[in-house]
Amino acid sequence: MAGRRAIQSTKEQMSAKLFVGNLSFNLTENDLQDAFAAHGTVVETNLMMDRETGRPRGFGFVTMSTPNEAQKAMEALNGRELAGRALTVNIARPREERSGGGGGGGRRDFRGGGRGRERY
């Protein structure tokens, strides 16, 4: 029974996770938390940062304590302005699996040259 409760809790948490887009690059996780805390209990905020530059990528995720609170926050904040930008707020979807095909398989078609393309 405890295992089933843990699975249900994980599912609830996932449906309580929101994608937040069109964020100002000057926004902090605290700013994001403050905006969403007005609509329920914020469990976690996460701004996505560029790995190479360390600068914000303009989107993030907010996890609310319940799916109901997530729905209320989404309805209240989607399209609302925060730090000069209109937010896009949606229920977060699970991350899609990336193919592990070694990368760049499709690029060969666009490089030019190669067999069959020599000039005579």
Buried (B, 14 or more C-beta within 10 A) or exposed (E): EEEEEEEEEEEBBBBBBBBBBBBBEEBEBEBBBEBBBEBBEBBEBBBBEEEEEEEBBBBBBBBBBBBEBBBBBBEBBBEEEBBEBEBBBEBBEEEEEEEEEEEEEEEEEEEEEEEEEEEE
